[in-house]
Amino acid sequence: MTDRREQSRIDAEIARTTPSADPFAAAVRATRMPMLITDPNQPDNPIVFVNNAFSKLTGYAHTEILGRNCRFLQGP
């Protein structure tokens, strides 16, 4: 049940961050500089957006990153 709920939340975040007509959002998506955005209004401050440069730098797919706290990048 939790896995389904988590996947639904991730799917909603992906849908929420799909391309729009906003020029700022388009620039953030297109830049070569790795970027991520978190939502401090949600419990545990989850990552709600990453651009392709961030995924390339870290080696993680968007679906592996979205919904997690940045702490997972600190390693063991």
Buried (B, 14 or more C-beta within 10 A) or exposed (E): EEEEEEEEBBEEBBEEBEEEEEEEBEEBBEEEEBEBEBEEEEEEBBBBBBBBBBBEEBEBEBEBBBBBEEEEEEEE
